[in-house]
Amino acid sequence: MRIVVTGVTGQVGKALVTPLAQLGTVVPADRSVLNFAAPTTLAGALDRLAPDLIVNPAAFTAVDRAEDERDLAFTINGEAPGVLAEWAARRDVPLVHFSTDYVFNGQGEARWREDSPTAPLSVYGASKHAGEDALRAFDGAHLIVRTSWVYAAQGANFLRTIARLARGRTELKVVADQLGAPTSARIIAGAVTAVLAAETGNLRECFGRSGGVVNIAASGETSWQGFATAIVEGLKSRGVALAVQSILPLRTEDYPTKAKRPHNSRFDLTRLQDVFGLTTLSWREALEPELDLLAPEMR
């Protein structure tokens, strides 16, 4: 089986390459191979790649920049996935596509289910929602994987930002009224690979049982402040010298950003367990191996 994985320079794409190699030949497709900013080129590129399965984490993920670059965000996150979906449906090629908690409005206390009403607050969220709609417009075997608060030991993300700031500042102020589950790219890649490994023979039926969408995140919940505290404590316990002495809570309204952030990003993971038989590590457990990788770099 030839598995085309897009966005392999990103956190999730990079994490997917190794575990998916257990299932077949992985064809990494970065921007030079599949340019999502030029959707009209994608069908021809896919013809040449001839995949038996497409796994698509590629996306425009600069949340605040999307407010100023709306057209580009919608091209990459909305139009391009539609081209992939049309190509895949015509050739009966299963497609796994990644989406986000930003398709919800972030209000209330309830955990978001796959069938919860969507109402994006930002251009980024709206563009990802458009990508979901584009997949549903074609009768192809597809699975939309919604994720949240993604990070890894490599790349540009909250984990590495906090580690860098903690080295040079004695005090950090971090938002404490947004709740979610920090989810490592490793957790996501492992879960997706497990789903595909168990159902390789009939992915259309498998994806259909899930309604075409599933939440994948670490279990449990915390705030960004709680996540930052765990990062600092974990690095210090691994012998990393940090200047930071305190991490103070900050309200969302005291940290203005161009794009509105959801206050509630907590996912209901029932479908992941009931349909696919999978549970995920707690966010604290999932953080440990990422800190193990990051700490030696910082010593």
C-alpha positions in Angstrom: 0.0 0.0 0.0 1.3 3.4 -1.0 0.5 6.0 1.7 0.9 9.7 0.8 1.4 11.8 3.9 1.2 15.6 3.4 2.6 18.3 5.5 5.6 16.2 6.6 7.6 19.3 7.7 4.9 20.0 10.4 4.5 18.4 13.8 1.8 15.8 13.0 3.0 15.1 9.5 6.5 14.4 10.7 5.2 12.2 13.6 3.1 10.1 11.2 5.8 9.0 8.8 7.5 6.4 11.0 4.5 4.6 12.5 2.6 4.5 9.1 5.6 2.8 7.6 4.3 -0.3 9.4 1.3 -0.4 7.0 3.0 0.2 3.7 5.3 2.4 1.7 5.1 6.0 3.0 5.5 8.7 0.4 6.3 12.0 2.2 4.8 14.9 0.3 6.0 18.3 1.4 5.1 21.7 -0.2 7.4 21.0 -3.1 5.4 17.9 -4.0 1.8 19.0 -3.1 1.4 22.7 -3.0 -1.8 23.5 -1.2 -1.5 27.2 -2.1 -2.0 26.1 -5.7 -5.0 23.7 -5.6 -5.2 23.4 -9.4 -1.9 21.5 -9.3 -2.9 18.9 -6.8 -4.8 16.5 -9.0 -2.0 16.1 -11.4 0.5 15.6 -8.6 -1.7 12.9 -7.0 -1.9 11.1 -10.4 1.8 10.9 -10.4 2.0 9.8 -6.7 -0.7 7.2 -7.2 -1.5 6.7 -3.5 -3.7 3.9 -2.1 -4.3 6.0 1.0 -3.9 9.8 1.6 -3.2 11.1 5.1 -3.5 14.9 5.2 -2.3 17.0 8.1 -1.1 19.8 5.9 -2.7 23.1 6.9 -2.3 26.9 7.3 -1.9 26.9 11.1 -0.9 30.5 11.8 -4.0 31.4 13.7 -3.5 35.2 14.1 -1.9 35.6 10.7 -5.0 34.0 9.1 -7.0 37.1 10.1 -4.9 39.1 7.7 -4.5 36.4 5.1 -8.0 35.1 4.8 -7.8 34.1 1.2 -4.7 32.1 1.6 -6.0 30.4 4.7 -9.2 29.3 2.9 -7.3 28.2 -0.1 -5.0 25.9 1.9 -7.5 24.8 4.6 -10.7 24.8 2.6 -10.2 24.6 -1.2 -7.2 22.3 -1.3 -8.7 19.5 0.9 -11.7 19.6 -1.4 -9.5 18.8 -4.4 -7.9 15.9 -2.5 -11.4 14.7 -1.5 -12.7 14.8 -5.1 -9.6 13.0 -6.5 -9.8 10.4 -3.7 -13.5 9.8 -4.1 -13.3 9.3 -7.9 -10.6 6.6 -7.4 -12.0 5.0 -4.2 -8.9 6.0 -2.3 -9.5 6.5 1.5 -8.6 9.9 2.9 -7.7 10.9 6.5 -7.9 14.6 7.1 -7.0 16.6 10.2 -9.2 19.4 11.7 -9.3 21.3 15.0 -11.2 22.4 18.1 -11.3 25.8 16.5 -14.4 24.8 14.5 -16.4 25.2 17.8 -17.2 28.4 19.6 -15.5 27.4 22.8 -18.4 28.3 25.0 -19.9 26.4 27.9 -18.5 23.6 30.1 -19.5 20.4 28.1 -16.9 18.5 26.2 -17.3 18.8 22.4 -18.6 15.7 20.7 -18.1 15.0 17.0 -21.8 15.9 16.4 -21.7 19.1 18.5 -22.8 22.3 16.6 -19.9 24.1 14.9 -19.5 27.8 15.1 -15.9 29.0 14.4 -14.7 32.2 16.1 -11.8 33.0 13.8 -10.7 32.9 10.2 -8.5 29.9 10.9 -11.4 28.0 12.5 -13.8 29.0 9.6 -11.2 27.8 7.0 -10.8 24.5 8.7 -14.5 24.1 8.9 -14.6 24.8 5.2 -12.2 21.9 4.7 -14.4 19.6 6.6 -17.4 20.6 4.5 -15.3 20.1 1.3 -14.6 16.5 2.3 -18.3 15.8 3.0 -19.3 17.1 -0.4 -17.9 14.0 -2.0 -19.0 10.4 -1.4 -15.5 9.1 -0.6 -14.2 7.1 2.2 -12.9 9.8 4.6 -12.2 10.3 8.2 -11.9 13.8 9.7 -9.6 13.7 12.8 -10.2 16.7 15.1 -7.3 17.5 17.4 -6.4 20.2 19.9 -3.5 21.9 21.6 -0.9 20.0 19.5 2.8 20.2 20.4 6.0 18.2 20.0 9.6 18.3 21.2 10.5 19.7 17.7 9.0 22.5 15.7 7.4 25.8 16.8 4.8 25.2 19.5 3.8 26.1 23.1 6.2 23.6 24.7 9.3 25.0 23.1 8.1 28.6 23.5 7.6 28.1 27.3 11.0 26.3 27.5 12.7 29.3 25.8 11.0 32.0 27.9 11.6 30.1 31.1 15.3 30.1 30.5 15.5 33.9 30.3 12.7 35.2 32.5 12.1 34.9 36.3 8.3 35.4 35.9 5.9 34.2 33.2 2.2 35.2 32.8 0.1 32.5 31.0 -3.6 32.3 30.2 -5.5 30.4 32.8 -9.1 30.5 31.6 -8.8 28.5 28.4 -9.2 24.7 29.0 -8.1 21.8 26.9 -5.9 18.8 26.7 -2.3 19.3 25.4 -1.9 16.6 22.8 1.5 15.5 21.5 1.9 14.8 17.8 3.1 11.4 18.9 -0.3 10.6 20.5 -2.1 11.6 17.4 0.1 9.6 15.1 -0.1 6.5 17.2 -3.9 6.6 17.4 -4.3 7.2 13.6 -1.9 4.4 12.8 -3.8 2.1 15.2 -7.1 2.9 13.5 -5.7 2.2 10.1 -3.9 -0.9 11.1 -7.0 -2.5 12.6 -9.2 -1.7 9.6 -7.0 -1.6 6.5 -9.1 -4.1 4.7 -12.3 -2.0 4.7 -11.6 1.6 5.6 -14.9 2.8 4.0 -16.9 0.7 6.4 -14.7 1.7 9.3 -14.9 5.4 8.6 -18.6 5.1 8.0 -19.1 3.6 11.5 -17.6 6.8 13.0 -19.8 9.1 10.9 -16.6 10.3 9.2 -15.2 12.2 12.1 -13.5 11.4 15.4 -11.9 13.4 18.2 -8.3 12.4 19.0 -6.6 14.1 22.0 -4.9 13.2 25.2 -7.2 12.5 28.1 -7.7 14.9 31.0 -7.7 18.7 31.0 -5.7 21.7 32.1 -5.2 25.4 31.3 -2.3 26.9 29.4 -1.0 28.0 32.7 -1.2 24.4 34.0 0.5 23.1 30.9 3.3 25.7 31.3 3.8 24.8 34.9 4.1 21.1 34.1 6.6 21.9 31.4 8.8 24.0 33.7 8.6 21.4 36.5 9.4 18.6 34.1 12.5 20.3 32.7 13.8 21.3 36.1 13.4 17.7 37.3 15.6 16.7 34.3 18.4 19.0 35.3 17.7 21.9 32.9 18.7 25.2 34.5 15.8 27.7 34.1 15.5 31.3 35.4 11.7 31.2 35.9 10.5 31.3 39.5 6.8 31.9 39.1 4.1 31.3 36.5 1.2 33.7 37.1 -2.4 33.3 35.8 -3.6 35.6 33.0 -7.1 36.2 31.8 -7.8 35.9 28.0 -9.0 39.5 27.9 -5.7 40.6 29.4 -3.8 38.9 26.5 -5.4 40.3 23.3 -4.8 38.5 20.1 -6.0 39.1 16.5 -8.0 35.9 16.4 -10.4 34.9 19.2 -9.4 31.8 21.1 -12.0 29.2 22.4 -12.3 29.1 26.2 -13.4 25.5 26.1 -11.4 23.1 23.9 -12.2 19.9 25.8 -13.1 16.9 23.6 -15.4 14.0 24.3 -13.4 10.9 23.4 -16.2 8.4 23.7 -16.4 7.7 19.9 -12.7 7.0 19.8 -13.1 4.3 22.4 -16.5 2.9 21.3 -15.9 2.7 17.6 -12.2 2.2 17.4 -11.4 0.6 20.8 -8.8 3.2 21.6 -8.0 5.2 24.7 -5.2 7.8 25.0 -2.7 8.7 27.6 -3.4 11.5 30.0 -1.8 14.8 28.9 0.7 14.6 31.7 1.8 11.1 30.7 2.0 12.1 27.1 4.2 15.1 28.0 7.0 13.0 29.6 8.6 11.5 26.4 8.6 15.0 24.8 10.4 16.4 27.8 12.9 13.5 27.6 13.7 14.6 24.1 13.8 18.3 24.7 15.8 18.4 28.0 19.2 17.2 26.6 18.9 19.9 23.9 18.6 22.5 26.7 21.3 21.3 29.0 
